Amino acid sequence: MARSKTLTVGKWRRLQQTAGAGGTFAVLAVDHRGPLRRSLETESPQGKTDEALTALKKDIVRHLAPVTTAVLLDPETAAGQCVADGSMPARTGLLVALDTGSTGDPLNRWTTLVENWSVEKTARLGASGAKMLLYYNPDAPEASKREALVQKVALECDNHDIPFFLEPLSYASDGSRGPLPPEQRRKVVIETARRLVPLGADILKAEFPVDVSIEPDENLWRDACEELTEVSDVPWVLLSGGVDYDTFLKQVRVACEAGASGVMAGRAVWKEAVTLEIAVRNDFLSGIGYERMRRLKSLCAALGRPFTEVYDSPELDYDWYGTIGCV
């Protein structure tokens, strides 16, 4: 696979901060908002849902961050809060979402950026990367507008020397409800990578390219993941997409053997904790949740493709410091 570009020393350093010692990623994703907030509304005192959401995320981060390479958080309810109170370990990489998150609504598939937040503020917080979720189907009439948004955000990330983690989520181009039909999934996931990665993504956060609930043949899973590796000129990591942990573990093994560089794992690791009473929640996270994340990290380290096999380290002249930060 051809290398797409040489990273700046700033991006290189920040990727080092988000990856493990061997160059693979085991990122804990806790940037969920809308659907998670709705799950907590019935459990929280009136008007206190945001507080409950922040408390949940602090618990998840405190227990699980020690066995991750990085944590993905949102700016509204978690990133600043977890840094400020020490829930977020100082030596763990921090990624921050630019988007407002998944809508959870099959008819509302538009990416909205967080108001009063930016790539610049992400860098000023001390984050090691910026992530944007993008609803995308290459055959949809609005595809070109979404591609323009990717280019815009990528340029801002370049200007601040911060890696851009792009998370495309597929949908049916005819506007129908429900997930993408299984027969279209591989084509759309692969073509999405082919079109969007060259627009400026540094790391692709990808959906598994096969609907495993329909297709049980792991040889076909591997073939699809190898195709995704082939078309992506940057490292890619696998999102969990709400599947159960055991299924995700199988997907991760196949994906990493086929060229993935790790995972960004969310609900597959911690979803049972959402509505548990606080003491039970912490017991779950410190036990089952911790072991799930530890196992994923070990699997990615053993089987994943290091990002250093995709990007060469920067070659610097002795006057490099005179040009850094120039755009």
C-alpha positions as CSV (number, residue, x, y, z in Angstrom):
1,M,0.0,0.0,0.0
2,A,1.4,3.4,-1.0
3,R,2.0,6.0,1.7
4,S,-0.3,9.0,1.2
5,K,1.9,11.7,2.6
6,T,4.6,12.6,5.1
7,L,3.3,13.8,8.4
8,T,4.5,17.0,10.1
9,V,6.5,16.4,13.2
10,G,3.6,17.8,15.2
11,K,1.2,15.3,13.8
12,W,3.8,12.5,14.2
13,R,4.2,13.4,17.9
14,R,0.5,13.5,18.5
15,L,0.0,10.1,16.9
16,Q,2.7,8.7,19.1
17,Q,0.7,10.0,22.0
18,T,-2.5,8.2,20.9
19,A,-0.9,4.9,20.0
20,G,0.7,2.2,22.1
21,A,4.5,1.6,22.2
22,G,4.2,-0.6,19.1
23,G,2.2,1.9,17.1
24,T,-1.3,0.4,17.2
25,F,-4.4,2.0,18.6
26,A,-6.7,0.9,21.4
27,V,-8.9,4.0,21.8
28,L,-11.8,4.1,24.3
29,A,-14.7,6.0,22.7
30,V,-16.9,7.9,25.2
31,D,-18.0,10.8,23.1
32,H,-21.6,9.6,22.9
33,R,-24.3,12.2,23.6
34,G,-27.9,12.2,22.1
35,P,-28.9,8.5,22.4
36,L,-26.9,8.1,25.7
37,R,-28.5,11.2,27.1
38,R,-32.0,9.9,26.3
39,S,-31.1,6.6,28.0
40,L,-30.2,8.5,31.2
41,E,-33.2,10.9,31.2
42,T,-35.5,8.4,33.0
43,E,-32.8,7.6,35.5
44,S,-31.8,11.2,36.4
45,P,-33.5,13.9,38.5
46,Q,-35.3,16.5,36.4
47,G,-32.9,18.9,34.7
48,K,-29.8,16.9,35.8
49,T,-29.2,14.7,32.7
50,D,-26.0,16.5,31.7
51,E,-24.6,16.0,35.3
52,A,-25.5,12.3,35.1
53,L,-23.9,12.0,31.7
54,T,-20.7,13.6,32.9
55,A,-20.6,11.5,36.0
56,L,-21.0,8.3,34.0
57,K,-18.3,9.3,31.6
58,K,-15.9,10.2,34.4
59,D,-16.5,6.7,35.9
60,I,-15.9,5.0,32.5
61,V,-12.7,7.0,31.9
62,R,-11.3,6.6,35.4
63,H,-11.7,2.8,35.3
64,L,-10.8,2.0,31.7
65,A,-8.3,4.7,30.5
66,P,-5.4,2.9,32.2
67,V,-5.7,0.0,29.7
68,T,-6.2,2.2,26.6
69,T,-3.8,4.1,24.3
70,A,-6.1,7.1,24.1
71,V,-9.6,8.2,25.0
72,L,-12.1,9.9,22.7
73,L,-14.4,12.5,24.5
74,D,-16.8,15.2,23.6
75,P,-16.2,18.9,24.5
76,E,-19.7,19.5,26.1
77,T,-19.9,16.9,28.8
78,A,-16.5,15.2,29.2
79,A,-13.2,16.4,27.7
80,G,-12.5,19.4,29.9
81,Q,-14.3,17.9,32.9
82,C,-12.2,14.6,32.8
83,V,-9.0,16.5,32.4
84,A,-9.7,19.0,35.2
85,D,-10.6,16.5,37.8
86,G,-7.9,13.9,37.0
87,S,-10.3,11.2,35.7
88,M,-8.2,11.4,32.4
89,P,-4.7,10.1,33.1
90,A,-2.0,12.6,32.1
91,R,0.0,10.0,30.1
92,T,-3.0,8.8,28.0
93,G,-3.7,10.3,24.6
94,L,-6.8,12.5,24.4
95,L,-9.0,12.8,21.2
96,V,-11.8,15.3,21.2
97,A,-14.9,15.2,18.9
98,L,-15.7,18.2,16.7
99,D,-19.2,16.8,15.9
100,T,-22.3,16.7,18.1
101,G,-22.5,13.0,17.8
102,S,-24.8,10.4,16.3
103,T,-28.4,11.6,16.2
104,G,-29.8,8.1,16.8
105,D,-32.5,9.1,14.3
106,P,-32.5,7.1,11.0
107,L,-34.1,10.1,9.2
108,N,-31.7,12.7,10.5
109,R,-28.3,11.9,9.1
110,W,-26.5,15.3,9.0
111,T,-23.3,16.1,10.7
112,T,-23.5,19.0,13.0
113,L,-20.3,20.6,14.5
114,V,-20.3,21.6,18.1
115,E,-21.1,25.3,18.5
116,N,-18.3,27.4,19.9
117,W,-15.8,24.6,19.5
118,S,-13.1,24.2,16.9
119,V,-9.9,22.5,15.8
120,E,-7.9,25.4,17.3
121,K,-9.6,24.9,20.7
122,T,-9.0,21.2,20.5
123,A,-5.3,21.8,20.2
124,R,-5.3,24.5,22.9
125,L,-6.9,21.9,25.3
126,G,-3.8,19.8,24.8
127,A,-5.6,17.1,22.8
128,S,-3.6,14.7,20.5
129,G,-6.3,14.5,17.8
130,A,-9.6,15.8,16.5
131,K,-12.4,13.4,15.4
132,M,-15.4,14.1,13.2
133,L,-18.3,11.8,12.6
134,L,-19.7,12.2,9.0
135,Y,-22.9,10.6,7.7
136,Y,-22.0,9.6,4.2
137,N,-23.1,7.6,1.2
138,P,-21.1,8.2,-2.0
139,D,-24.2,7.8,-4.1
140,A,-26.3,10.3,-2.1
141,P,-27.1,13.7,-3.7
142,E,-25.6,15.5,-0.8
143,A,-22.3,13.7,-1.0
144,S,-20.3,16.6,-2.5
145,K,-21.3,18.9,0.3
146,R,-20.1,16.4,2.9
147,E,-16.9,15.9,1.0
148,A,-16.3,19.7,1.1
149,L,-16.8,19.6,4.9
150,V,-14.1,16.9,5.2
151,Q,-11.7,19.1,3.2
152,K,-12.5,22.1,5.4
153,V,-11.8,20.3,8.6
154,A,-8.7,18.6,7.3
155,L,-7.2,22.0,6.3
156,E,-7.9,23.3,9.8
157,C,-6.2,20.2,11.3
158,D,-3.2,20.8,9.0
159,N,-3.0,24.4,10.2
160,H,-2.8,23.3,13.8
161,D,-0.6,20.2,13.2
162,I,-3.2,17.9,14.9
163,P,-4.2,14.5,13.4
164,F,-7.6,14.3,11.8
165,F,-9.6,11.1,12.7
166,L,-12.5,10.8,10.3
167,E,-15.5,8.6,11.2
168,P,-17.8,8.0,8.2
169,L,-21.2,6.3,9.1
170,S,-23.1,4.9,6.1
171,Y,-26.8,5.1,5.3
172,A,-29.1,4.2,2.5
173,S,-29.0,6.8,-0.3
174,D,-32.7,6.5,-0.9
175,G,-33.5,7.9,2.6
176,S,-35.1,4.8,3.8
177,R,-35.1,3.9,7.5
178,G,-32.8,1.4,9.1
179,P,-29.2,0.4,8.4
180,L,-27.6,0.1,5.0
181,P,-28.9,-3.1,3.2
182,P,-26.4,-5.9,3.7
183,E,-25.8,-6.3,0.0
184,Q,-24.7,-2.7,-0.2
185,R,-22.6,-2.4,2.9
186,R,-19.2,-3.6,1.6
187,K,-19.4,-1.5,-1.6
188,V,-20.4,1.6,0.4
189,V,-17.8,1.2,3.1
190,I,-15.0,0.6,0.6
191,E,-16.0,3.4,-1.7
192,T,-16.3,5.8,1.2
193,A,-12.7,5.1,2.2
194,R,-11.6,5.5,-1.4
195,R,-13.3,8.9,-1.8
196,L,-12.9,10.5,1.7
197,V,-9.4,9.5,2.8
198,P,-7.6,11.5,0.0
199,L,-9.5,14.6,1.2
200,G,-7.2,14.9,4.2
201,A,-7.9,12.3,6.9
202,D,-4.9,11.1,8.8
203,I,-6.7,8.1,10.5
204,L,-9.9,6.5,9.2
205,K,-12.3,5.2,11.8
206,A,-14.2,2.6,9.8
207,E,-17.3,0.5,10.0
208,F,-16.8,-3.2,9.7
209,P,-17.4,-3.7,5.9
210,V,-19.6,-6.8,6.3
211,D,-22.9,-7.3,8.0
212,V,-21.9,-10.1,10.3
213,S,-25.5,-10.8,11.4
214,I,-26.1,-11.9,7.8
215,E,-22.8,-13.2,6.7
216,P,-21.1,-15.7,9.1
217,D,-18.1,-16.6,6.8
218,E,-15.0,-15.1,8.4
219,N,-13.1,-15.7,5.1
220,L,-15.4,-13.2,3.5
221,W,-14.9,-10.8,6.4
222,R,-11.2,-11.0,5.9
223,D,-11.4,-10.4,2.2
224,A,-13.5,-7.3,2.7
225,C,-11.1,-5.9,5.4
226,E,-8.2,-6.6,3.1
227,E,-9.9,-4.6,0.4
228,L,-10.5,-1.7,2.8
229,T,-6.8,-1.8,3.7
230,E,-5.9,-1.7,0.1
231,V,-8.0,1.4,-0.8
232,S,-7.1,3.4,2.3
233,D,-3.9,5.3,2.1
234,V,-3.9,6.0,5.8
235,P,-4.1,3.7,8.8
236,W,-7.7,2.6,9.7
237,V,-9.2,1.6,13.0
238,L,-12.4,-0.3,13.6
239,L,-15.4,1.2,15.4
240,S,-17.6,-1.0,17.5
241,G,-20.9,0.2,16.2
242,G,-23.0,-1.0,19.1
243,V,-22.4,-4.8,18.5
244,D,-21.9,-7.0,21.5
245,Y,-18.5,-7.5,22.9
246,D,-17.9,-11.1,21.7
247,T,-18.9,-10.2,18.2
248,F,-16.6,-7.2,18.2
249,L,-13.7,-9.3,19.4
250,K,-14.1,-11.5,16.4
251,Q,-14.3,-8.5,14.1
252,V,-11.2,-7.0,15.6
253,R,-9.1,-10.2,15.2
254,V,-10.1,-10.4,11.5
255,A,-9.7,-6.7,10.9
256,C,-6.2,-6.5,12.4
257,E,-5.0,-9.6,10.6
258,A,-6.2,-7.9,7.4
259,G,-4.4,-4.6,8.0
260,A,-6.3,-2.6,10.6
261,S,-4.2,-0.6,13.0
262,G,-6.5,-1.0,16.0
263,V,-9.9,0.0,17.4
264,M,-12.0,2.8,18.7
265,A,-14.2,0.9,21.0
266,G,-17.3,2.3,22.7
267,R,-20.5,0.6,23.7
268,A,-19.2,-2.9,23.1
269,V,-17.0,-2.3,26.1
270,W,-19.2,-0.3,28.6
271,K,-22.8,-0.2,27.4
272,E,-24.1,-2.3,30.3
273,A,-22.9,0.3,32.8
274,V,-25.3,3.0,31.5
275,T,-28.3,2.3,33.7
276,L,-26.6,0.6,36.6
277,E,-26.7,2.0,40.1
278,I,-23.5,3.9,40.7
279,A,-21.8,1.4,43.0
280,V,-22.7,-1.5,40.7
281,R,-21.6,0.5,37.7
282,N,-18.2,1.0,39.2
283,D,-17.9,-2.7,40.0
284,F,-18.8,-3.6,36.5
285,L,-16.3,-1.1,35.0
286,S,-13.5,-2.1,37.3
287,G,-14.1,-5.8,36.5
288,I,-15.7,-6.8,33.3
289,G,-15.2,-3.5,31.5
290,Y,-11.5,-3.3,32.4
291,E,-10.9,-6.8,31.3
292,R,-12.7,-6.2,28.0
293,M,-10.6,-3.2,27.2
294,R,-7.4,-4.9,28.3
295,R,-8.0,-7.8,26.0
296,L,-8.8,-5.5,23.1
297,K,-5.6,-3.6,23.6
298,S,-3.5,-6.8,23.8
299,L,-5.2,-8.1,20.6
300,C,-4.5,-4.9,18.7
301,A,-0.9,-4.8,19.9
302,A,-0.3,-8.4,18.8
303,L,-2.1,-8.3,15.4
304,G,-2.6,-4.7,14.3
305,R,-0.5,-2.9,11.7
306,P,1.5,-0.1,13.4
307,F,0.8,3.4,12.0
308,T,4.6,3.6,11.5
309,E,4.3,1.0,8.6
310,V,2.0,3.5,6.8
311,Y,3.7,6.8,7.6
312,D,7.5,7.4,7.6
313,S,8.9,9.4,10.4
314,P,9.6,13.0,9.5
315,E,13.0,13.8,8.2
316,L,14.1,17.2,9.6
317,D,16.8,19.6,8.5
318,Y,18.6,21.6,11.2
319,D,16.5,24.6,10.4
320,W,13.2,22.8,10.9
321,Y,12.2,24.9,13.9
322,G,12.2,28.0,11.7
323,T,9.3,26.8,9.6
324,I,7.2,24.8,12.1
325,G,3.7,26.3,12.5
326,C,3.9,28.1,9.2
327,V,0.9,27.6,6.9
